[in-house]
Amino acid sequence: MAGLNVNTADLTQLGNEMQSSARDVEGVIKSVTDNLFGLGTHNGERESGRAYQQQGKGAHDALEKVGIWLQHWSAATKATGAALGKSAFEYEYTDDVNAKETNQT
């Protein structure tokens, strides 16, 4: 049976980079959700214009969904990064314990 080699430094780095990526995505969410097209007013009219109210609502709804999708993406990436960091710690801990037991026999 072949052994499994895990580079804990690389795994930790990947986890950190994923956490950083999640923060970057999180930073964009407000830009999207604060600029929802279609429902604001300009002189009492929708941004899409009076003849295009349905299209304006469609654009608004789509941007709302993008904001939600970005929130989910950020949360999932954050959770994955945390799990990778935890795994790296656990691999390292297990290796240390096994090495100590090996040296005692």
N, CA, C and O atoms as a GROMACS GRO file, in nm:
protein
  420
    1MET      N    1   0.085  -0.117   0.000
    1MET     CA    2   0.000   0.000   0.000
    1MET      C    3   0.090   0.124   0.000
    1MET      O    4   0.182   0.135   0.081
    2ALA      N    5   0.063   0.214  -0.089
    2ALA     CA    6   0.141   0.337  -0.099
    2ALA      C    7   0.102   0.434   0.011
    2ALA      O    8  -0.015   0.441   0.051
    3GLY      N    9   0.200   0.507   0.060
    3GLY     CA   10   0.174   0.605   0.165
    3GLY      C   11   0.123   0.736   0.105
    3GLY      O   12   0.132   0.759  -0.015
    4LEU      N   13   0.072   0.819   0.190
    4LEU     CA   14   0.022   0.949   0.149
    4LEU      C   15   0.114   1.054   0.208
    4LEU      O   16   0.134   1.059   0.330
    5ASN      N   17   0.169   1.136   0.123
    5ASN     CA   18   0.255   1.245   0.170
    5ASN      C   19   0.177   1.376   0.159
    5ASN      O   20   0.127   1.410   0.052
    6VAL      N   21   0.168   1.447   0.268
    6VAL     CA   22   0.097   1.574   0.272
    6VAL      C   23   0.196   1.682   0.315
    6VAL      O   24   0.257   1.673   0.421
    7ASN      N   25   0.211   1.782   0.231
    7ASN     CA   26   0.296   1.895   0.265
    7ASN      C   27   0.211   1.994   0.343
    7ASN      O   28   0.131   2.068   0.285
    8THR      N   29   0.227   1.996   0.474
    8THR     CA   30   0.141   2.079   0.558
    8THR      C   31   0.163   2.228   0.535
    8THR      O   32   0.071   2.307   0.552
    9ALA      N   33   0.285   2.266   0.496
    9ALA     CA   34   0.310   2.409   0.468
    9ALA      C   35   0.229   2.452   0.346
    9ALA      O   36   0.169   2.560   0.345
   10ASP      N   37   0.227   2.368   0.242
   10ASP     CA   38   0.149   2.400   0.123
   10ASP      C   39   0.000   2.400   0.153
   10ASP      O   40  -0.074   2.484   0.103
   11LEU      N   41  -0.044   2.306   0.234
   11LEU     CA   42  -0.185   2.299   0.271
   11LEU      C   43  -0.226   2.421   0.352
   11LEU      O   44  -0.335   2.477   0.332
   12THR      N   45  -0.140   2.463   0.443
   12THR     CA   46  -0.167   2.585   0.522
   12THR      C   47  -0.172   2.707   0.431
   12THR      O   48  -0.261   2.791   0.445
   13GLN      N   49  -0.078   2.716   0.338
   13GLN     CA   50  -0.074   2.829   0.245
   13GLN      C   51  -0.202   2.834   0.159
   13GLN      O   52  -0.260   2.940   0.139
   14LEU      N   53  -0.244   2.718   0.110
   14LEU     CA   54  -0.367   2.712   0.031
   14LEU      C   55  -0.487   2.757   0.114
   14LEU      O   56  -0.570   2.834   0.066
   15GLY      N   57  -0.495   2.711   0.238
   15GLY     CA   58  -0.604   2.753   0.326
   15GLY      C   59  -0.603   2.904   0.348
   15GLY      O   60  -0.708   2.968   0.345
   16ASN      N   61  -0.485   2.960   0.370
   16ASN     CA   62  -0.473   3.106   0.389
   16ASN      C   63  -0.512   3.182   0.264
   16ASN      O   64  -0.579   3.285   0.271
   17GLU      N   65  -0.469   3.131   0.148
   17GLU     CA   66  -0.503   3.198   0.022
   17GLU      C   67  -0.653   3.192  -0.006
   17GLU      O   68  -0.711   3.286  -0.060
   18MET      N   69  -0.716   3.082   0.031
   18MET     CA   70  -0.861   3.073   0.014
   18MET      C   71  -0.933   3.170   0.107
   18MET      O   72  -1.033   3.231   0.068
   19GLN      N   73  -0.883   3.184   0.229
   19GLN     CA   74  -0.943   3.280   0.323
   19GLN      C   75  -0.928   3.423   0.267
   19GLN      O   76  -1.021   3.504   0.276
   20SER      N   77  -0.813   3.452   0.210
   20SER     CA   78  -0.789   3.584   0.152
   20SER      C   79  -0.881   3.608   0.032
   20SER      O   80  -0.937   3.716   0.016
   21SER      N   81  -0.897   3.506  -0.051
   21SER     CA   82  -0.988   3.516  -0.165
   21SER      C   83  -1.130   3.541  -0.119
   21SER      O   84  -1.202   3.622  -0.179
   22ALA      N   85  -1.172   3.473  -0.014
   22ALA     CA   86  -1.306   3.492   0.040
   22ALA      C   87  -1.326   3.635   0.086
   22ALA      O   88  -1.432   3.694   0.064
   23ARG      N   89  -1.224   3.692   0.150
   23ARG     CA   90  -1.235   3.833   0.193
   23ARG      C   91  -1.245   3.926   0.073
   23ARG      O   92  -1.318   4.025   0.077
   24ASP      N   93  -1.171   3.895  -0.035
   24ASP     CA   94  -1.179   3.977  -0.157
   24ASP      C   95  -1.319   3.974  -0.217
   24ASP      O   96  -1.374   4.077  -0.255
   25VAL      N   97  -1.376   3.855  -0.225
   25VAL     CA   98  -1.512   3.841  -0.278
   25VAL      C   99  -1.610   3.915  -0.187
   25VAL      O  100  -1.700   3.983  -0.235
   26GLU      N  101  -1.592   3.900  -0.057
   26GLU     CA  102  -1.680   3.967   0.040
   26GLU      C  103  -1.676   4.118   0.021
   26GLU      O  104  -1.777   4.187   0.039
   27GLY      N  105  -1.558   4.170  -0.015
   27GLY     CA  106  -1.544   4.314  -0.036
   27GLY      C  107  -1.619   4.366  -0.158
   27GLY      O  108  -1.645   4.486  -0.167
   28VAL      N  109  -1.655   4.280  -0.249
   28VAL     CA  110  -1.725   4.320  -0.372
   28VAL      C  111  -1.877   4.317  -0.353
   28VAL      O  112  -1.950   4.384  -0.425
   29ILE      N  113  -1.923   4.241  -0.258
   29ILE     CA  114  -2.068   4.221  -0.241
   29ILE      C  115  -2.141   4.353  -0.225
   29ILE      O  116  -2.244   4.375  -0.289
   30LYS      N  117  -2.090   4.441  -0.141
   30LYS     CA  118  -2.157   4.569  -0.114
   30LYS      C  119  -2.165   4.654  -0.241
   30LYS      O  120  -2.263   4.725  -0.263
   31SER      N  121  -2.062   4.647  -0.325
   31SER     CA  122  -2.065   4.722  -0.452
   31SER      C  123  -2.182   4.678  -0.539
   31SER      O  124  -2.243   4.759  -0.608
   32VAL      N  125  -2.211   4.549  -0.536
   32VAL     CA  126  -2.322   4.496  -0.615
   32VAL      C  127  -2.455   4.530  -0.549
   32VAL      O  128  -2.545   4.585  -0.614
   33THR      N  129  -2.469   4.498  -0.421
   33THR     CA  130  -2.599   4.513  -0.355
   33THR      C  131  -2.637   4.660  -0.331
   33THR      O  132  -2.755   4.690  -0.313
   34ASP      N  133  -2.539   4.749  -0.329
   34ASP     CA  134  -2.571   4.892  -0.312
   34ASP      C  135  -2.603   4.961  -0.444
   34ASP      O  136  -2.641   5.078  -0.445
   35ASN      N  137  -2.589   4.890  -0.554
   35ASN     CA  138  -2.611   4.951  -0.685
   35ASN      C  139  -2.707   4.868  -0.769
   35ASN      O  140  -2.681   4.839  -0.886
   36LEU      N  141  -2.817   4.830  -0.708
   36LEU     CA  142  -2.916   4.749  -0.778
   36LEU      C  143  -2.991   4.837  -0.879
   36LEU      O  144  -3.056   4.934  -0.842
   37PHE      N  145  -2.980   4.803  -1.004
   37PHE     CA  146  -3.040   4.878  -1.114
   37PHE      C  147  -3.190   4.855  -1.117
   37PHE      O  148  -3.238   4.746  -1.088
   38GLY      N  149  -3.262   4.958  -1.154
   38GLY     CA  150  -3.401   4.938  -1.186
   38GLY      C  151  -3.502   4.988  -1.085
   38GLY      O  152  -3.614   5.020  -1.124
   39LEU      N  153  -3.466   4.997  -0.957
   39LEU     CA  154  -3.567   5.035  -0.859
   39LEU      C  155  -3.550   5.176  -0.802
   39LEU      O  156  -3.640   5.227  -0.736
   40GLY      N  157  -3.437   5.238  -0.827
   40GLY     CA  158  -3.418   5.374  -0.781
   40GLY      C  159  -3.495   5.470  -0.871
   40GLY      O  160  -3.557   5.427  -0.968
   41THR      N  161  -3.492   5.596  -0.840
   41THR     CA  162  -3.566   5.690  -0.924
   41THR      C  163  -3.476   5.802  -0.972
   41THR      O  164  -3.383   5.844  -0.904
   42HIS      N  165  -3.507   5.847  -1.090
   42HIS     CA  166  -3.446   5.967  -1.148
   42HIS      C  167  -3.562   6.052  -1.195
   42HIS      O  168  -3.628   6.019  -1.294
   43ASN      N  169  -3.589   6.160  -1.125
   43ASN     CA  170  -3.704   6.245  -1.156
   43ASN      C  171  -3.834   6.165  -1.157
   43ASN      O  172  -3.920   6.185  -1.242
   44GLY      N  173  -3.846   6.074  -1.060
   44GLY     CA  174  -3.969   5.999  -1.047
   44GLY      C  175  -3.981   5.880  -1.141
   44GLY      O  176  -4.087   5.817  -1.145
   45GLU      N  177  -3.878   5.848  -1.216
   45GLU     CA  178  -3.885   5.736  -1.308
   45GLU      C  179  -3.777   5.633  -1.276
   45GLU      O  180  -3.675   5.665  -1.214
   46ARG      N  181  -3.801   5.511  -1.318
   46ARG     CA  182  -3.702   5.405  -1.300
   46ARG      C  183  -3.580   5.433  -1.388
   46ARG      O  184  -3.591   5.502  -1.490
   47GLU      N  185  -3.464   5.379  -1.346
   47GLU     CA  186  -3.344   5.397  -1.426
   47GLU      C  187  -3.363   5.342  -1.568
   47GLU      O  188  -3.303   5.391  -1.663
   48SER      N  189  -3.445   5.239  -1.579
   48SER     CA  190  -3.464   5.175  -1.709
   48SER      C  191  -3.554   5.257  -1.802
   48SER      O  192  -3.560   5.231  -1.922
   49GLY      N  193  -3.620   5.353  -1.747
   49GLY     CA  194  -3.712   5.434  -1.828
   49GLY      C  195  -3.853   5.379  -1.818
   49GLY      O  196  -3.875   5.261  -1.790
   50ARG      N  197  -3.946   5.466  -1.843
   50ARG     CA  198  -4.088   5.432  -1.828
   50ARG      C  199  -4.130   5.315  -1.917
   50ARG      O  200  -4.212   5.233  -1.876
   51ALA      N  201  -4.077   5.308  -2.034
   51ALA     CA  202  -4.118   5.204  -2.129
   51ALA      C  203  -4.050   5.069  -2.102
   51ALA      O  204  -4.083   4.969  -2.165
   52TYR      N  205  -3.956   5.067  -2.009
   52TYR     CA  206  -3.877   4.945  -1.984
   52TYR      C  207  -3.878   4.905  -1.837
   52TYR      O  208  -3.778   4.856  -1.785
   53GLN      N  209  -3.990   4.926  -1.772
   53GLN     CA  210  -3.997   4.896  -1.629
   53GLN      C  211  -3.976   4.747  -1.601
   53GLN      O  212  -3.908   4.714  -1.504
   54GLN      N  213  -4.030   4.659  -1.682
   54GLN     CA  214  -4.011   4.515  -1.660
   54GLN      C  215  -3.865   4.476  -1.678
   54GLN      O  216  -3.814   4.394  -1.602
   55GLN      N  217  -3.798   4.535  -1.777
   55GLN     CA  218  -3.656   4.506  -1.798
   55GLN      C  219  -3.574   4.558  -1.680
   55GLN      O  220  -3.476   4.495  -1.638
   56GLY      N  221  -3.613   4.673  -1.627
   56GLY     CA  222  -3.546   4.728  -1.509
   56GLY      C  223  -3.562   4.638  -1.389
   56GLY      O  224  -3.467   4.615  -1.313
   57LYS      N  225  -3.683   4.586  -1.370
   57LYS     CA  226  -3.707   4.493  -1.260
   57LYS      C  227  -3.625   4.365  -1.281
   57LYS      O  228  -3.569   4.310  -1.186
   58GLY      N  229  -3.618   4.319  -1.404
   58GLY     CA  230  -3.538   4.199  -1.435
   58GLY      C  231  -3.391   4.220  -1.403
   58GLY      O  232  -3.325   4.132  -1.347
   59ALA      N  233  -3.338   4.338  -1.439
   59ALA     CA  234  -3.198   4.368  -1.409
   59ALA      C  235  -3.177   4.376  -1.258
   59ALA      O  236  -3.077   4.326  -1.206
   60HIS      N  237  -3.271   4.440  -1.188
   60HIS     CA  238  -3.262   4.451  -1.043
   60HIS      C  239  -3.261   4.313  -0.977
   60HIS      O  240  -3.177   4.284  -0.891
   61ASP      N  241  -3.355   4.227  -1.019
   61ASP     CA  242  -3.365   4.093  -0.960
   61ASP      C  243  -3.239   4.012  -0.988
   61ASP      O  244  -3.192   3.938  -0.901
   62ALA      N  245  -3.184   4.025  -1.108
   62ALA     CA  246  -3.062   3.952  -1.143
   62ALA      C  247  -2.945   3.999  -1.056
   62ALA      O  248  -2.867   3.916  -1.009
   63LEU      N  249  -2.933   4.128  -1.034
   63LEU     CA  250  -2.823   4.179  -0.950
   63LEU      C  251  -2.840   4.136  -0.804
   63LEU      O  252  -2.742   4.110  -0.735
   64GLU      N  253  -2.965   4.129  -0.757
   64GLU     CA  254  -2.988   4.077  -0.622
   64GLU      C  255  -2.938   3.934  -0.611
   64GLU      O  256  -2.874   3.897  -0.512
   65LYS      N  257  -2.966   3.854  -0.714
   65LYS     CA  258  -2.921   3.714  -0.714
   65LYS      C  259  -2.769   3.706  -0.719
   65LYS      O  260  -2.709   3.619  -0.655
   66VAL      N  261  -2.706   3.795  -0.792
   66VAL     CA  262  -2.559   3.798  -0.797
   66VAL      C  263  -2.504   3.828  -0.657
   66VAL      O  264  -2.408   3.765  -0.613
   67GLY      N  265  -2.565   3.922  -0.586
   67GLY     CA  266  -2.522   3.953  -0.449
   67GLY      C  267  -2.533   3.833  -0.357
   67GLY      O  268  -2.442   3.806  -0.278
   68ILE      N  269  -2.644   3.761  -0.367
   68ILE     CA  270  -2.663   3.640  -0.285
   68ILE      C  271  -2.561   3.534  -0.323
   68ILE      O  272  -2.502   3.470  -0.236
   69TRP      N  273  -2.540   3.515  -0.453
   69TRP     CA  274  -2.442   3.417  -0.500
   69TRP      C  275  -2.303   3.450  -0.450
   69TRP      O  276  -2.229   3.361  -0.408
   70LEU      N  277  -2.266   3.578  -0.452
   70LEU     CA  278  -2.134   3.619  -0.402
   70LEU      C  279  -2.122   3.593  -0.251
   70LEU      O  280  -2.015   3.554  -0.203
   71GLN      N  281  -2.230   3.614  -0.177
   71GLN     CA  282  -2.228   3.584  -0.034
   71GLN      C  283  -2.205   3.436  -0.010
   71GLN      O  284  -2.126   3.398   0.076
   72HIS      N  285  -2.274   3.352  -0.086
   72HIS     CA  286  -2.256   3.207  -0.072
   72HIS      C  287  -2.115   3.165  -0.112
   72HIS      O  288  -2.053   3.082  -0.045
   73TRP      N  289  -2.064   3.222  -0.220
   73TRP     CA  290  -1.930   3.190  -0.267
   73TRP      C  291  -1.827   3.226  -0.161
   73TRP      O  292  -1.738   3.148  -0.130
   74SER      N  293  -1.841   3.346  -0.105
   74SER     CA  294  -1.747   3.391  -0.002
   74SER      C  295  -1.753   3.301   0.121
   74SER      O  296  -1.649   3.261   0.173
   75ALA      N  297  -1.872   3.268   0.166
   75ALA     CA  298  -1.887   3.183   0.285
   75ALA      C  299  -1.829   3.044   0.260
   75ALA      O  300  -1.762   2.988   0.347
   76ALA      N  301  -1.856   2.988   0.143
   76ALA     CA  302  -1.805   2.854   0.112
   76ALA      C  303  -1.653   2.853   0.101
   76ALA      O  304  -1.586   2.761   0.149
   77THR      N  305  -1.598   2.957   0.039
   77THR     CA  306  -1.453   2.966   0.025
   77THR      C  307  -1.387   2.984   0.161
   77THR      O  308  -1.282   2.926   0.188
   78LYS      N  309  -1.449   3.064   0.246
   78LYS     CA  310  -1.398   3.085   0.382
   78LYS      C  311  -1.398   2.954   0.460
   78LYS      O  312  -1.300   2.920   0.527
   79ALA      N  313  -1.508   2.880   0.451
   79ALA     CA  314  -1.520   2.752   0.522
   79ALA      C  315  -1.418   2.650   0.470
   79ALA      O  316  -1.359   2.575   0.548
   80THR      N  317  -1.399   2.647   0.339
   80THR     CA  318  -1.302   2.554   0.280
   80THR      C  319  -1.161   2.589   0.326
   80THR      O  320  -1.083   2.501   0.361
   81GLY      N  321  -1.128   2.717   0.324
   81GLY     CA  322  -0.995   2.760   0.370
   81GLY      C  323  -0.972   2.724   0.516
   81GLY      O  324  -0.862   2.680   0.552
   82ALA      N  325  -1.074   2.741   0.599
   82ALA     CA  326  -1.061   2.706   0.741
   82ALA      C  327  -1.042   2.555   0.757
   82ALA      O  328  -0.962   2.511   0.840
   83ALA      N  329  -1.116   2.477   0.678
   83ALA     CA  330  -1.103   2.331   0.686
   83ALA      C  331  -0.964   2.285   0.643
   83ALA      O  332  -0.907   2.194   0.703
   84LEU      N  333  -0.911   2.348   0.539
   84LEU     CA  334  -0.776   2.312   0.494
   84LEU      C  335  -0.672   2.346   0.600
   84LEU      O  336  -0.580   2.268   0.624
   85GLY      N  337  -0.687   2.461   0.664
   85GLY     CA  338  -0.595   2.499   0.772
   85GLY      C  339  -0.602   2.402   0.888
   85GLY      O  340  -0.500   2.365   0.946
   86LYS      N  341  -0.723   2.362   0.923
   86LYS     CA  342  -0.742   2.266   1.032
   86LYS      C  343  -0.681   2.131   0.995
   86LYS      O  344  -0.618   2.066   1.078
   87SER      N  345  -0.700   2.089   0.870
   87SER     CA  346  -0.643   1.961   0.825
   87SER      C  347  -0.490   1.964   0.833
   87SER      O  348  -0.428   1.867   0.875
   88ALA      N  349  -0.431   2.076   0.792
   88ALA     CA  350  -0.286   2.087   0.798
   88ALA      C  351  -0.237   2.071   0.941
   88ALA      O  352  -0.139   2.001   0.967
   89PHE      N  353  -0.306   2.136   1.035
   89PHE     CA  354  -0.270   2.125   1.176
   89PHE      C  355  -0.283   1.980   1.222
   89PHE      O  356  -0.195   1.928   1.291
   90GLU      N  357  -0.393   1.915   1.184
   90GLU     CA  358  -0.416   1.777   1.229
   90GLU      C  359  -0.315   1.680   1.170
   90GLU      O  360  -0.269   1.589   1.238
   91TYR      N  361  -0.279   1.699   1.042
   91TYR     CA  362  -0.175   1.614   0.982
   91TYR      C  363  -0.043   1.630   1.056
   91TYR      O  364   0.026   1.533   1.086
   92GLU      N  365  -0.008   1.756   1.084
   92GLU     CA  366   0.118   1.783   1.152
   92GLU      C  367   0.119   1.724   1.293
   92GLU      O  368   0.218   1.664   1.336
   93TYR      N  369   0.008   1.741   1.364
   93TYR     CA  370  -0.004   1.686   1.499
   93TYR      C  371   0.009   1.533   1.497
   93TYR      O  372   0.082   1.475   1.577
   94THR      N  373  -0.062   1.469   1.403
   94THR     CA  374  -0.056   1.323   1.391
   94THR      C  375   0.085   1.277   1.360
   94THR      O  376   0.133   1.179   1.419
   95ASP      N  377   0.152   1.345   1.270
   95ASP     CA  378   0.291   1.310   1.238
   95ASP      C  379   0.381   1.323   1.360
   95ASP      O  380   0.465   1.236   1.385
   96ASP      N  381   0.364   1.430   1.437
   96ASP     CA  382   0.446   1.450   1.558
   96ASP      C  383   0.422   1.339   1.659
   96ASP      O  384   0.518   1.286   1.716
   97VAL      N  385   0.296   1.303   1.682
   97VAL     CA  386   0.263   1.197   1.778
   97VAL      C  387   0.322   1.064   1.731
   97VAL      O  388   0.383   0.992   1.809
   98ASN      N  389   0.304   1.033   1.603
   98ASN     CA  390   0.357   0.908   1.550
   98ASN      C  391   0.510   0.904   1.555
   98ASN      O  392   0.569   0.799   1.582
   99ALA      N  393   0.572   1.018   1.530
   99ALA     CA  394   0.720   1.022   1.537
   99ALA      C  395   0.768   0.998   1.679
   99ALA      O  396   0.867   0.928   1.700
  100LYS      N  397   0.700   1.056   1.777
  100LYS     CA  398   0.739   1.035   1.917
  100LYS      C  399   0.721   0.890   1.958
  100LYS      O  400   0.806   0.834   2.028
  101GLU      N  401   0.611   0.829   1.914
  101GLU     CA  402   0.588   0.688   1.947
  101GLU      C  403   0.691   0.598   1.880
  101GLU      O  404   0.733   0.498   1.939
  102THR      N  405   0.731   0.631   1.760
  102THR     CA  406   0.831   0.554   1.688
  102THR      C  407   0.965   0.562   1.760
  102THR      O  408   1.037   0.462   1.768
  103ASN      N  409   0.999   0.677   1.811
  103ASN     CA  410   1.127   0.695   1.881
  103ASN      C  411   1.130   0.625   2.015
  103ASN      O  412   1.237   0.598   2.068
  104GLN      N  413   1.013   0.596   2.072
  104GLN     CA  414   1.009   0.532   2.204
  104GLN      C  415   1.024   0.380   2.195
  104GLN      O  416   1.054   0.316   2.296
  105THR      N  417   1.005   0.323   2.081
  105THR     CA  418   1.012   0.176   2.070
  105THR      C  419   1.151   0.129   2.039
  105THR      O  420   1.174   0.009   2.026
   0.00000   0.00000   0.00000
